[in-house]
Amino acid sequence: MFNAQLYDGKVKGGFRYDVSDGTPDVGLTFNAENVDIGALLVAASVNERLKGSAYLKSSLRGRGKSVDELMSSLGGELTTQFLDGAIEGIDIQASLLKVKSALNVVNNESQNQNQPLAETRFAELSAKFQVDGGIFRTEDLSMKAPVFRLAGTGDIALPTQQIDLSLDVSVVDSLEGQGGKELEQLKGINIPLVIDGPLDNPSYRLDLVGLAQRGLRKEIEEVLKKGKGEDRSDGGISDSLGEGGAAVLEQLSEDPTKAVEDALKQELKKKLKSKLLQSLGG
């Protein structure tokens, strides 16, 4: 057992090391409270992007004669919670503003004038990971930020040093903080976001295909119905929306990325811009 003061916090746990059969068998359990995760990760040469106070609980085990073998055999579980921190190099709010820009076919006065923060600040970031073969897998990653909430799933693979997360971002009702008012029109829409790539330098991008297929199709259907002044439950979508609306929905299926960035700006701006803004809270 061990107890230590580490990077402004407390860590206690146990360590097991067994070489009785010739191959090192390692086990580690620990609880960490209020640890400066940024300083810890920098010292461990892992990542310099995550900041905040960390609360960690783990039970990990592995076998191997080298670091690579040990990482590839790692198993167990890890529970994480980070408070009042930031992820540098990833600006989710800027990504949300891109979606808002794609939907906001008028009302140019509300365009965001702030420069990207090049970071995402959060009040809480948490996840529970199941570990198998050195791959940390979560089904309940969540983040609470000033103007949005995030939930998702994904993997962090130590053997390959890769990260792959699929996330849903939603703007909250409490629009406090920098840029909140600019995002008000996105309330009620879940926006897919993908974070993947090397663990020390991941990329992030809006999943516009997923947005069109999952969330925006329903919004467009309702807006186009309102634009036609009809809500016919006895006819098909094409009948109730007319040729223009049907064309947009067809593009959503065939080329949803183009539909979000092109068809919305053209077809809806021409015929339904006021209806769209009204339905999105504008």
C-alpha positions in Angstrom: 0.0 0.0 0.0 1.1 3.6 -0.6 -0.1 7.1 0.3 1.4 10.1 -1.4 0.9 13.9 -1.9 1.1 14.3 -5.7 0.6 17.4 -7.8 -1.5 19.3 -5.3 -3.6 16.2 -4.5 -3.7 12.9 -2.7 -3.1 9.4 -4.0 -3.4 6.1 -2.2 -3.4 2.5 -3.5 -1.6 -0.7 -3.9 1.0 -2.2 -6.3 1.7 -5.9 -7.1 4.7 -7.2 -9.0 5.1 -11.0 -9.5 7.8 -12.7 -11.6 7.4 -16.2 -10.2 6.7 -17.7 -13.6 9.4 -15.7 -15.5 7.0 -13.1 -16.9 6.3 -9.9 -14.9 2.7 -9.8 -13.7 1.7 -6.3 -12.6 -1.4 -5.1 -10.7 -2.2 -1.5 -9.7 -5.1 0.0 -7.7 -5.3 3.6 -6.7 -7.6 6.4 -5.7 -6.5 10.0 -6.6 -8.2 13.1 -5.3 -7.8 16.7 -6.5 -4.7 16.0 -8.6 -3.5 18.6 -11.1 -4.0 16.4 -14.2 -2.2 18.8 -16.5 1.0 18.7 -14.5 0.8 15.0 -14.1 0.4 14.3 -17.8 3.2 16.7 -18.7 5.5 14.9 -16.2 4.5 11.6 -17.7 5.1 12.8 -21.3 1.5 11.7 -22.2 -0.4 14.8 -23.3 -0.2 18.5 -22.6 -3.8 19.4 -23.6 -6.0 18.3 -20.6 -6.2 20.7 -17.6 -8.2 20.5 -14.4 -8.5 18.8 -11.0 -8.7 15.0 -11.4 -10.5 12.4 -9.3 -9.5 8.9 -10.5 -10.2 5.4 -9.4 -8.6 2.4 -11.0 -8.0 -1.3 -10.9 -5.6 -2.4 -13.6 -3.5 -5.5 -14.4 -1.1 -6.6 -17.1 1.6 -9.1 -18.0 4.7 -8.6 -20.2 8.4 -8.6 -20.5 8.4 -5.2 -22.2 6.4 -2.0 -21.9 4.7 -2.8 -25.2 3.7 -6.2 -24.1 2.4 -4.8 -20.8 0.3 -2.1 -22.5 -1.1 -4.7 -25.0 -2.2 -7.0 -22.1 -3.6 -4.3 -19.8 -7.1 -5.0 -18.4 -9.4 -3.7 -15.7 -11.4 -0.5 -15.2 -10.8 3.2 -14.7 -13.2 5.8 -13.5 -12.4 9.5 -14.2 -13.8 12.8 -13.2 -12.2 16.2 -14.1 -13.4 19.4 -12.6 -13.0 23.1 -13.7 -10.7 22.4 -16.6 -10.1 22.7 -20.3 -9.0 20.7 -23.3 -6.6 22.8 -25.4 -6.6 22.6 -29.2 -10.2 21.5 -29.4 -12.9 24.3 -29.7 -16.3 22.6 -29.6 -18.1 26.0 -29.3 -16.5 27.1 -32.6 -17.8 23.9 -34.2 -21.3 24.6 -32.9 -21.1 28.1 -34.5 -20.3 26.4 -37.8 -23.5 24.4 -37.6 -25.4 27.5 -36.6 -23.9 29.3 -39.6 -25.0 26.6 -42.0 -28.6 26.8 -40.7 -28.8 30.5 -40.2 -29.7 31.6 -43.7 -30.6 35.1 -42.6 -30.1 37.4 -39.6 -26.5 38.2 -40.3 -26.4 40.6 -37.4 -26.2 37.7 -35.0 -23.0 36.2 -36.5 -20.4 35.5 -33.9 -17.7 38.2 -33.8 -15.5 36.5 -31.2 -12.2 34.8 -32.2 -12.0 31.0 -31.6 -10.8 30.1 -28.1 -8.7 27.2 -29.4 -9.8 25.3 -26.3 -12.9 23.9 -24.7 -13.5 24.8 -21.1 -15.7 22.6 -18.9 -17.1 22.4 -15.4 -17.0 18.6 -15.4 -15.7 15.9 -17.7 -16.3 12.3 -16.6 -16.2 8.7 -17.9 -15.9 5.1 -16.8 -13.6 2.9 -18.9 -13.5 -0.8 -19.2 -10.0 -1.9 -20.2 -9.1 -4.9 -22.3 -6.0 -5.5 -24.3 -4.8 -2.0 -23.6 -7.9 -0.4 -25.0 -9.9 1.9 -22.7 -13.5 1.8 -23.8 -16.3 4.0 -22.5 -20.0 4.1 -23.0 -20.8 7.1 -20.8 -18.4 9.9 -21.5 -20.0 13.2 -20.5 -19.1 16.9 -20.3 -20.8 19.9 -18.8 -19.6 23.1 -20.3 -21.0 26.7 -20.0 -23.3 26.6 -23.1 -23.5 22.9 -24.1 -23.6 19.4 -22.8 -21.7 16.5 -24.4 -22.2 12.7 -24.2 -20.6 9.9 -26.1 -18.8 6.7 -26.5 -15.5 5.5 -27.8 -12.0 4.0 -27.4 -8.5 5.1 -26.3 -6.0 2.5 -27.5 -2.7 2.6 -25.7 -0.9 0.1 -27.9 -1.5 2.2 -31.0 -1.7 5.6 -29.2 -5.0 6.3 -31.0 -8.3 7.9 -29.9 -11.7 7.4 -31.5 -14.7 9.1 -29.9 -18.3 9.6 -31.2 -20.0 12.4 -29.4 -23.4 14.2 -29.3 -23.3 17.9 -28.5 -26.4 19.8 -27.3 -26.8 23.5 -26.5 -28.4 24.0 -23.0 -31.2 26.3 -22.0 -29.0 28.3 -19.7 -27.1 30.4 -22.3 -24.6 32.0 -20.1 -20.9 32.5 -21.0 -19.1 33.7 -24.0 -20.9 33.0 -27.3 -24.0 31.7 -25.7 -26.5 34.0 -27.4 -25.1 33.1 -30.8 -25.9 29.4 -30.2 -29.5 29.9 -29.0 -30.9 28.7 -32.3 -29.3 25.3 -31.9 -31.3 24.4 -28.7 -33.0 21.1 -29.1 -30.7 19.7 -31.9 -28.2 17.0 -31.1 -25.1 17.6 -33.2 -22.7 14.7 -33.8 -19.0 15.3 -33.3 -16.0 13.0 -34.0 -12.7 13.1 -32.2 -10.0 10.8 -33.5 -6.4 10.3 -34.5 -3.1 10.2 -32.5 -3.6 10.4 -28.8 -1.1 13.3 -28.5 -2.6 15.3 -31.4 -6.2 14.2 -32.2 -8.4 15.9 -34.7 -12.1 16.8 -34.3 -14.8 17.5 -36.9 -18.5 17.9 -37.2 -20.2 14.7 -38.5 -22.4 16.6 -41.1 -23.5 13.3 -42.6 -24.7 12.1 -39.2 -26.3 15.4 -38.5 -28.3 15.3 -41.7 -29.3 11.7 -41.4 -30.1 11.6 -37.7 -31.2 14.9 -36.5 -31.7 17.5 -39.2 -33.9 15.4 -41.5 -36.8 15.6 -39.0 -36.3 19.4 -38.5 -36.3 20.0 -42.2 -39.5 17.9 -42.7 -41.3 19.9 -40.1 -40.1 23.3 -41.4 -41.0 22.5 -45.0 -44.4 21.3 -43.9 -45.0 24.6 -42.1 -43.7 26.5 -45.1 -46.3 24.9 -47.3 -49.0 25.7 -44.7 -49.9 22.0 -44.6 -49.7 19.2 -42.0 -51.2 16.3 -44.0 -51.0 12.9 -42.3 -52.8 11.2 -45.1 -50.3 11.8 -47.8 -46.6 11.1 -48.3 -43.8 13.4 -47.5 -43.3 14.3 -51.2 -47.0 15.2 -51.5 -47.1 17.5 -48.4 -43.7 19.2 -49.1 -44.0 19.9 -52.8 -41.2 19.6 -55.4 -38.7 21.9 -53.6 -39.1 20.2 -50.2 -38.9 16.7 -51.7 -35.7 17.7 -53.6 -34.1 18.7 -50.3 -35.1 15.5 -48.6 -33.8 13.5 -51.6 -30.5 15.2 -51.3 -30.3 14.4 -47.6 -30.4 10.7 -48.5 -28.0 10.9 -51.5 -25.6 13.6 -50.3 -26.4 14.9 -46.8 -23.2 16.9 -46.5 -24.0 18.9 -49.6 -27.6 19.2 -48.4 -26.7 20.8 -45.2 -24.2 23.3 -46.6 -25.8 23.9 -50.1 -29.4 22.9 -50.4 -30.4 24.5 -47.1 -28.8 27.8 -48.0 -30.4 27.8 -51.5 -33.8 26.2 -51.3 -34.8 27.3 -47.7 -33.4 30.8 -48.1 -35.5 31.3 -51.2 -38.8 29.9 -49.8 -38.7 29.3 -46.1 -36.1 31.4 -44.3 -38.5 33.0 -41.9 -40.1 29.7 -41.0 -36.8 28.0 -40.4 -35.5 30.7 -38.1 -38.8 30.7 -36.2 -38.7 27.0 -35.7 -35.1 27.1 -34.5 -35.9 29.8 -31.9 -34.8 32.8 -33.9 
